[in-house]
């Protein structure tokens, strides 16, 4: 078991965004978290990634309690995250954005940088090599030196995933990676997610495109009004009455 969440609760004022949610992410799988808008999916990701702290409950990653770890520490432990809205530096080049994604890995300090020490040179070479690897992996080699503001929305989503990959994460949280994209770009992202998973990285995915989810996920967790209402294989979840009701509403008598 790579990640385990136990009875997580998060409140914002009088609103309970996540209500006693427990789930497990198994090493090597693609787990999809689905649910209507406002179900608490992104808030759950924020709890796991350390952006918010839970009011109750526990988060265990690789056997270690990370419940109260700050986001930068969670990232260093091997959890990376993307967001619904791409958080990129659009006036920097693609390679520059990837380099920023590597910074959490470096160990050299201020004087190493000023004096260009051996450690600084070694880590610079390692970063440059990783950038080349990731550019090839996500298929943006030809856009490497273009400003982010000049590349397409689909390419920006690829770049956001690439930034997450820079630190060799064990688990990636993908928050609606294809939201608002055309089918061609959706297919490209879907292929990349499969490629990442096949390379050995565990993936937890929030997505509204059900055809994509059903084709990708090994398991699905369904949230509604902050609570987990279903969990299982795609075919099991698709036929669950509670899930159908959550998406389509109650059946009315004719």
C-alpha positions, 0 to 999 in steps of 0.5 A: 500500500503506497498511500492510505487516508483514514477518516479525513475531515476538512471544514471551511467555516460551516461547510464540510468539504471532506467528510470522513473519507478513507481510501488506499492507493496501491503501488503501481495502479491508476486510481481515479477519484470521480464525483459531481462538482463540489464533491470534495475531490480537489480538496482531498488532493490538497490534503494529501499534497500538504496544501491544506491540513485536515481537521481530523484523520490521518495520511500515511505515505510509504508507512510514514505519517505525513498528516501534518507535513507542509507541501514542500516536505510532502513533495520531497517525500515523493508526491507530486501534483498538478492543478486544474488551472495550469500554474506555469510561468508563461513568460519563461521558456519550456525548459525554464519551467522544467528547471524550476520543477527540479529545484526541490531536488538540489542540495547545493546552497548559496555559496555553491552557486556563487563559487560554482563548486563541484556539487553545483556543477554536478547538480546542474549537469543532473538537472540538464540531463533530467530536462532532456529526458522529460522533454522527450518523454512528454513529447515537447522537444521541439518546443523546448526553447519556446515561451510558454505563452506561445504554446497551445493549451494542450502542450501546457498541460503536457508541460505541467505533467512534465514539471511534476515528473522532474523530481522522480515522484512515486505518486502523481496526483493529476487534477483534471488534466484534460479539462477543457481540452479537445479530443485530440489533446485529451487522447494525447494526455491519456496516452502520456498517463498510461506511459507514466504508469507503465514506467512505474509511477503510481497515479491518482486521477481526478477527471470528469470525462467518464469514457477516459476514466473507464478506459484508464482506471484500475479502480475508482473512488466516488465522492459526493458532498464530501463523502465516499459513496462507492469504490471498486472496479470501473464496471462495478462503479458504473452500475452502482445505484448510488453513483447513478443517482449522484450524477443523474438524480433520483428516478421519478415515477412516470 
